[in-house]
Amino acid sequence: MKKLLFLLSAFVLFGCQVNKKTPKKTKLIVGIVIDQMRYDYLTRFANRYSENGFQRLLDEGFSLENAHYNLIPTFTAVGHASIFTGTTPAEHGIISNDWYDKFEKKEIYCVDDSQYQTIGNESRDGEKSPYRMLTTTIADQLHLAQNMKGKTIGIAIKDRAAILPAGHTANGAYWFSGGKYGQWISSSFYLDALPNWVNEFNNSKKVDSYLSSPWETLYDLNTYTQSIADNNDFESLNKGEQTPTFPHDVPRLKTENGNYSMIKAIPAGNTMTVDFAKATIIGEQLGKSEFTDFLTISFSSTDYIGHQYGPASVEIEDTYLRLDKDLANLFQTLDTEVGKGNYSLFLTADHAAVHVPAYLQSLKIPAHYFQQKKFKTFLSTLTKKYFHSDQLIENISNYQIFLNQDEIESLGLNKNTVAQKLADEAINFDGIYKAVTARSLQTTHFSEGILSSLQNGYNQKFSGDVLLIPYPATLSRGRTGTSHGSGYSYDTHVPIIFYGNGFKKGTSTKRYKIVDIAPTIANVLQIEAPNSTSGEVVSEALQK
């Protein structure tokens, strides 16, 4: 009897193993990042989205409704690096778009690399690489898992948004060279010459068609009820315009506004990005081999438009209604070329944005403009008063203070003492809400709240000696247009939607972190997550 029970148990056990369903292999991963997309753009404009764009992802994918950045600063380079590495600046090393390099004693740009040359034209726009990003991306891990087989391609109008997501082992990354060129280019870091399909796209001069018509609203202007009046005091003007209103006469304005660079700041830039993404899918035959490919697409024009006009503008509403159609076009190409069910996709944003502070002030909502020059003078006065020197501060940028170590040592001072005094006094300056020294971030663990985000954005090797947090809704710019960079919810709350093979339909209101995307994709692919991942798998989004 015992023997019979043992045999039955073994049969059930091994029978289950034999019949266990093997997950369908994903042929292509598509990572979509929309630059400066607030979560509420999904809900504010929902009734005007088509069923084939954003709504398709919401209906058939898994949406995280309470996903946030868990780091400061919320800038483009930082966001893209954090999404694809699954970790924060504390580990991946991209602490801003530009930052002060305390070793080289100068401002640096996140992807500049003079070791490499431009591939595609004679400009210096292609002297780039991802070498400042110190960890792997999920795309790197996919290459490693497949013994460097399969293809990884990154594309975006912005160089950093194409380069950082694709990682260190990409087969190619392409970005847009504006000005007099109007071409998609790359770097010798990736290749020696542009592929034929890129040359064909450039030689077609299709870019001229994107700038040949005025930017008019997609629908009747009076139907844009989710926006404030088209003519208002809170939006920036293009050169040559008298009012920030529709229609924007692109053919007339482009000469004064950067020529081909103007496409960055109109919705046609998103359309061009989709057209180039389609050319990439077809030209590289993505999703056609036995190996899994990875395509990263970042839509940059939403950020340029958002900076100029702000979240409440008709321009933003129209941009997202047009982007919805562009996404539908992209999804149709993926269905046709790769096959619905054969690809996995996620859509998110590199950061969100605050309403124009001047607009908030007009509504009696607290908002502020930070006076950088006055703050610099304030700090100089402090160092003279307490340490008898106005040479103790080497740089002030990105709400960070870098101290002059040589001057401190020459005066026989202690750096931590100087930093703590500046932190203690900085909060007395109007506009500074919190101030923390690097030493505090090294020795104290902040488990939640905005100081936790600041700590996640602090890199011991590269960051400053005092880190500052301004009041909510504070910008350092003129009174028109908007920006981002803080750890407040208007900058951190972004969409995250998983769609396609490996994911189920549904929603979640649980609070997730941006760094959870990479390990979730790694789980779907059954590969190792990036080598410094700090995120967690979003298990409730996965098909079981």
PELINPE-V236666 format. One record per pair of residues at least 4 apart in sequence whose ideal C-beta (glycine too) atoms are under 8 Angstrom apart, sorted by the first residue. I is the first residue (numbers start at 1). J is the second residue. Records with the same first field share a line. If there is no record, write none. Layout:
# PELINPE-V236666
I->J / J
This chain:
# PELINPE-V236666
1->5
2->6
3->7
4->8
5->9
6->10
7->11
8->12
9->13
10->14
11->15
12->16
13->17
14->18
15->19
16->20
23->502 / 526 / 543
24->341 / 501 / 502
25->292
26->292 / 342 / 343 / 344 / 500 / 501 / 502 / 524 / 525
27->287 / 288 / 292 / 293 / 338 / 339 / 342 / 343
28->286 / 287 / 292 / 293 / 294 / 295 / 334 / 338 / 342 / 343 / 344
29->138 / 139 / 142 / 292 / 293 / 294 / 295 / 343 / 344 / 345 / 521 / 525
30->295 / 296 / 297 / 334 / 343 / 344 / 345 / 346
31->83 / 84 / 138 / 139 / 165 / 294 / 295 / 296 / 297 / 345 / 346 / 521
32->297 / 298 / 299 / 327 / 345 / 346 / 347 / 348
33->79 / 80 / 83 / 156 / 161 / 165 / 296 / 297 / 298 / 299 / 347 / 348 / 349 / 350
34->298 / 299 / 302 / 323 / 347 / 348 / 349 / 350 / 495
35->76 / 158 / 161 / 298 / 299 / 300 / 301 / 302 / 303 / 349 / 350 / 351
36->302 / 303 / 306 / 307 / 349 / 350 / 351 / 352 / 353 / 484
37->41 / 302 / 349 / 352 / 494 / 495
38->311 / 349 / 352 / 353 / 490 / 493 / 494
39->43 / 65 / 67 / 352 / 493 / 494 / 495
40->44 / 493
41->45 / 316 / 320 / 495
42->46 / 54 / 58 / 63 / 495
44->226 / 317
45->49 / 226 / 317 / 320 / 321 / 324
46->54 / 55
48->219 / 321 / 324
49->53 / 54 / 55 / 321 / 324
50->55 / 324 / 325 / 328
51->55 / 56 / 59
52->56 / 328 / 331 / 332
53->57 / 323 / 324 / 325 / 326 / 327 / 328 / 331
54->58 / 324 / 327
55->59 / 324
56->60 / 61 / 328 / 331 / 499
57->61 / 63 / 345 / 347 / 497 / 499
58->63 / 497
59->505
60->499 / 505
61->345 / 497 / 498 / 499 / 500 / 503 / 505
62->497 / 498 / 499 / 503 / 504 / 505 / 506 / 507 / 508 / 538 / 540 / 541
63->495 / 496 / 497 / 506 / 507 / 508
64->495 / 496 / 497 / 507 / 508 / 510 / 512 / 538 / 541
65->507 / 508 / 509
66->493 / 508 / 509 / 510 / 511 / 512
67->348 / 493 / 494 / 495 / 496 / 511 / 512 / 513 / 514 / 516
68->489 / 492 / 493 / 494 / 511 / 512 / 513 / 514
69->74 / 79 / 82 / 351 / 453 / 487 / 491 / 492 / 494 / 513 / 514
70->88 / 452 / 453 / 456 / 492 / 513 / 514 / 515
71->78 / 82 / 88 / 89 / 453 / 456 / 457 / 487 / 514
72->450 / 453 / 454 / 456 / 457 / 469 / 485 / 486 / 487
73->78 / 95 / 96 / 398 / 399 / 457 / 485 / 486
74->78 / 79 / 350 / 351 / 352 / 484 / 485 / 486 / 487 / 491 / 492
75->79 / 96 / 97 / 350 / 351 / 484 / 485
76->80 / 97 / 158 / 160 / 161 / 303 / 350 / 351
77->81 / 94 / 96 / 97 / 110 / 111 / 160 / 164
78->82 / 89 / 94 / 95 / 96 / 97 / 350 / 351 / 457
79->83 / 349 / 350 / 351 / 514
80->84 / 160 / 161 / 164 / 165 / 298 / 350
81->85 / 89 / 92 / 94 / 133 / 164
82->86 / 87 / 88 / 89 / 92 / 94 / 514 / 515
83->165 / 348 / 350 / 514 / 515 / 517 / 518
84->137 / 138 / 139 / 164 / 165 / 167 / 296 / 517 / 518 / 530
85->91 / 92 / 133 / 135 / 136 / 137 / 138 / 515 / 518 / 530 / 532 / 533
86->138 / 515 / 516 / 517 / 518 / 519 / 522 / 529 / 530 / 532 / 533 / 534 / 535
87->91 / 92 / 135 / 515 / 530 / 532 / 533 / 534 / 535
88->92 / 456 / 457 / 515 / 534
89->93 / 94 / 95 / 456 / 457 / 458 / 459 / 463
90->455 / 456 / 457 / 458 / 459 / 460
91->134 / 135 / 459 / 532 / 534
92->133 / 134 / 135 / 532
93->132 / 133 / 134 / 135 / 459 / 461 / 462
94->110 / 132 / 133 / 164
95->99 / 398 / 457 / 459 / 462 / 463
96->110 / 398
97->109 / 110 / 160
98->107 / 108 / 109 / 110 / 397
99->107 / 108 / 110 / 397 / 398 / 462
100->106 / 107 / 108 / 394 / 395 / 397 / 398 / 400 / 402 / 464
101->105 / 106 / 107 / 108 / 462
102->394 / 395 / 402 / 462 / 464
104->108
105->394
107->397
108->112 / 132
110->132 / 160 / 164
111->128 / 129 / 130 / 132 / 159 / 160 / 163 / 164
112->127 / 128
113->127 / 128 / 129 / 131 / 187 / 189
114->127
115->129 / 189
116->126 / 127 / 128 / 129 / 187 / 188 / 189
117->126 / 127 / 187 / 188
118->122 / 123 / 124 / 125 / 126 / 127 / 177 / 185 / 186 / 187 / 188
119->126 / 185 / 186 / 187 / 188 / 190 / 191 / 192 / 193 / 194
120->126 / 177 / 183 / 184 / 185 / 186 / 194 / 198 / 202
121->125 / 126 / 177 / 181 / 183 / 185
123->177 / 179 / 181 / 185
125->159 / 175 / 177 / 181 / 185
126->159 / 177 / 185 / 186 / 187 / 188
127->187
128->159 / 163 / 187 / 189
129->163 / 187 / 189
130->163 / 164 / 166 / 167 / 168 / 189
131->168
133->137 / 164 / 167 / 168
134->532
135->530 / 531 / 532
136->140 / 141 / 144 / 167 / 168 / 530 / 531 / 532
137->141 / 164 / 165 / 166 / 167 / 168 / 518 / 530
138->142 / 167 / 294 / 518 / 521 / 522 / 529 / 530
139->143 / 152 / 154 / 165 / 166 / 167 / 169 / 170 / 294 / 296
140->144 / 152 / 167 / 168 / 169 / 530
141->145 / 522 / 527 / 528 / 529 / 530 / 531
142->146 / 150 / 152 / 292 / 294 / 525 / 527
143->148 / 149 / 150 / 152 / 167 / 169
144->148 / 169 / 527 / 528
145->525 / 527 / 528
146->150 / 291 / 292
148->169
149->289 / 291
150->289 / 291 / 292 / 293 / 294
151->171 / 284 / 286 / 291 / 293 / 294
152->166 / 167 / 169 / 170 / 171 / 293 / 294 / 295 / 296
153->166 / 170 / 171 / 172 / 173 / 174 / 280 / 284 / 286 / 293 / 294 / 295 / 296
154->161 / 162 / 163 / 164 / 165 / 166 / 170 / 172 / 173 / 174 / 295 / 296 / 298
155->162 / 173 / 174 / 175 / 184 / 273 / 276 / 277 / 280 / 295 / 296 / 297 / 298
156->161 / 162 / 175 / 176 / 273 / 296 / 297 / 298 / 299 / 300
157->161 / 175 / 176 / 263 / 264 / 269 / 272 / 273 / 298 / 300 / 301
158->162 / 175 / 298 / 300 / 303
159->163 / 175
160->164
161->165 / 175 / 298 / 300 / 350
162->166 / 173 / 174 / 175 / 296 / 298
163->173 / 175 / 187
165->296 / 298
166->170 / 172 / 173 / 294 / 296
170->190
171->190 / 191 / 284
172->186 / 190 / 191 / 195 / 284
173->186 / 187 / 190
174->184 / 185 / 186 / 198 / 276 / 280
175->184 / 185 / 186
176->183 / 184 / 185 / 263 / 264 / 272
177->181 / 182 / 183 / 184 / 185
178->182 / 258 / 259 / 260 / 261 / 262 / 263 / 264
179->258 / 259 / 260 / 261
180->259 / 260
181->185 / 260
182->205 / 207 / 208 / 259 / 260 / 263
183->202 / 207
184->194 / 198 / 201 / 202 / 276
185->194
186->190 / 191 / 194 / 198
188->192
191->195
194->198 / 199 / 202
195->199 / 283 / 284
196->200 / 283
197->201 / 279 / 280 / 282 / 283 / 284
198->202 / 279 / 283
199->203
200->204 / 279
201->206 / 275 / 276 / 279
202->207
205->209
206->210 / 272 / 275
207->211 / 260 / 263 / 272
208->212
210->263 / 266 / 268 / 269 / 271 / 272
211->250 / 251 / 254 / 260 / 262 / 263 / 268
212->250 / 251
213->250 / 251
214->247 / 248 / 249 / 250 / 251
215->246 / 247 / 248 / 250 / 266 / 267 / 268
216->246 / 247
217->221 / 224 / 246 / 247 / 314 / 318
218->318 / 321 / 322
219->223 / 224 / 321
221->230 / 246 / 314
224->230 / 314 / 317 / 318
226->317
227->312 / 313 / 314 / 316 / 317
228->232 / 234 / 312 / 313 / 314 / 359
230->244 / 245 / 246 / 313 / 314
231->243 / 244 / 245
232->244 / 313 / 359
233->358 / 479 / 480
234->310 / 312 / 313 / 356 / 358 / 359 / 362 / 479 / 480 / 481
235->244 / 308 / 309 / 310 / 313 / 315 / 356 / 480 / 481
236->244 / 307 / 308 / 309 / 478 / 480 / 481
237->241 / 242 / 243 / 244 / 480
238->244 / 248 / 253 / 256 / 257 / 265
239->253 / 256 / 257
240->252 / 253 / 256 / 257
241->248 / 253
244->308 / 309 / 315
246->314 / 315
248->253 / 266
249->253
250->254 / 262 / 266 / 268
253->257 / 262
254->258 / 259 / 260 / 262
255->259
257->261 / 262 / 265
258->262 / 264
262->266
263->268 / 269 / 272 / 301
264->269 / 300 / 301 / 304
265->269 / 301 / 304 / 305 / 308
266->301 / 305
267->271 / 301 / 305 / 318 / 319 / 322 / 323
268->272 / 301
269->273 / 299 / 300 / 301 / 304
270->274 / 299 / 301 / 302 / 319 / 322 / 323 / 326
271->275 / 322 / 326
272->276
273->277 / 297 / 298 / 299 / 300 / 301 / 326
274->278 / 326 / 327 / 329 / 330
275->279
276->280
277->281 / 295 / 297 / 330 / 333
278->282 / 329 / 330 / 333
279->283
280->284 / 286 / 295
281->286 / 287 / 295 / 333 / 334 / 337 / 338
282->333 / 337
284->293
285->289
286->293 / 295 / 337 / 338
287->293 / 337 / 338 / 339 / 342 / 343
288->338
289->293
292->525
297->330
298->350
299->323
300->304
301->305 / 319
302->306 / 319 / 320 / 323
303->307
304->308
305->309 / 315 / 316 / 319
306->310 / 311 / 316 / 353 / 482
307->481 / 482 / 483
308->315 / 481
309->313 / 314 / 315 / 316 / 481
310->316 / 353 / 355 / 356 / 359 / 481 / 482
311->316 / 353 / 354 / 355 / 356 / 482
312->316 / 355 / 356 / 359
313->317
314->318
315->319
316->320
317->321
318->322
319->323
320->324
321->325
322->326
323->327
324->328
325->329
326->330
327->331
328->332
329->333
330->334
331->335
332->336
333->337
334->338 / 340 / 343 / 345
335->339 / 340
338->342 / 343
339->343
341->500 / 501
342->501
343->500 / 501
344->498 / 499 / 500 / 501 / 502 / 503 / 521 / 524
345->498 / 499 / 500
346->496 / 497 / 498 / 499 / 517 / 520 / 521
347->495 / 496 / 497 / 499
348->494 / 495 / 496 / 497 / 514 / 517
349->494 / 495
350->494
351->484 / 485 / 491 / 492 / 494
352->484 / 490 / 491 / 492 / 493 / 494
353->482 / 483 / 484 / 490 / 491
354->367 / 473 / 475 / 482 / 483 / 484 / 486 / 488 / 490 / 491
355->359 / 360 / 367 / 473 / 482 / 490
356->360 / 479 / 480 / 481 / 482
357->361 / 367 / 368 / 369 / 473 / 474 / 475 / 479 / 482
358->362 / 367 / 479 / 480
359->363
360->365 / 366 / 367 / 473
361->365 / 367
365->473
366->471 / 472 / 473
367->472 / 473 / 474
368->431 / 470 / 471 / 473 / 474 / 475
369->474 / 475 / 476 / 477 / 479
370->375 / 431 / 470 / 474 / 475 / 476
371->375 / 430 / 431
372->376 / 396 / 476
373->377
374->378 / 429
375->379 / 396 / 429 / 431 / 432
376->380 / 396
377->381
378->382 / 429
379->383 / 393 / 396 / 401 / 422 / 426
380->384 / 390 / 393
381->385
382->386 / 421 / 422 / 425
383->387 / 389 / 390 / 391 / 392 / 393 / 418 / 422
384->388 / 389 / 390
386->421
387->392 / 411 / 413 / 418 / 421
388->411
389->407 / 411
391->404 / 407
392->403 / 404 / 407 / 408 / 413 / 418
393->401 / 402 / 403 / 404
394->402 / 403 / 404
395->401 / 402 / 464
396->400 / 401 / 402
397->402
398->464 / 485
399->467 / 468 / 469 / 470 / 485
400->463 / 464 / 465 / 466 / 467 / 468
401->419 / 422 / 426 / 464 / 465 / 466 / 467 / 468
402->464 / 465
403->408 / 415 / 418 / 419 / 464 / 465 / 466
404->408
405->409 / 415
406->410
407->411
408->413 / 414 / 415 / 418
409->413
413->417 / 418
414->418
415->419 / 465
416->420 / 437 / 439
417->421
418->422 / 465
419->423 / 437 / 438 / 439 / 465 / 466
420->424 / 437 / 439
421->425
422->426 / 435 / 466
423->427 / 435 / 436 / 437 / 440 / 466
424->435
425->429
426->432 / 435 / 466 / 468
427->432 / 433 / 434 / 435
428->432
431->470 / 471 / 474
432->468 / 469 / 470 / 471
433->469 / 470 / 471 / 472
434->450 / 451 / 454 / 468 / 469
435->466 / 467 / 468 / 469
436->440 / 441 / 451 / 454 / 466 / 467 / 469
437->441 / 465 / 466 / 467
438->442 / 458 / 460 / 463 / 464 / 465 / 466 / 467
439->443
440->444
441->454 / 455 / 458 / 467
442->460
445->455
446->451 / 452 / 454 / 455
447->452
448->452
449->453
450->454 / 469 / 487 / 488
451->455 / 469
452->456
453->457 / 487 / 492
454->458 / 467 / 469 / 487
457->463 / 487
458->463 / 467
459->463
463->467
469->486 / 487
470->474 / 486
472->486 / 488
473->488 / 490
474->486
475->482 / 483
476->483
477->481 / 483
484->491
485->491
486->490 / 491 / 492
487->491 / 492
488->492
489->493
494->514
496->512 / 514 / 516 / 517
498->502 / 503 / 520 / 538 / 541
499->503
501->524
502->524 / 542 / 543
503->524 / 541 / 542 / 543
504->541 / 542 / 543
506->540 / 541
508->512 / 538 / 540 / 541
510->540
512->516 / 538
513->535 / 536
514->535
515->519 / 533 / 534 / 535
516->520 / 535 / 536 / 537 / 538
517->521 / 535 / 538
518->522 / 529 / 530 / 533 / 535
519->523 / 529 / 533 / 535 / 536 / 537
520->524 / 535 / 537 / 538 / 541 / 542
521->525
522->526 / 527 / 528 / 529 / 530 / 533 / 537
523->529 / 537 / 539 / 542
524->542
529->533 / 535
537->542
538->542
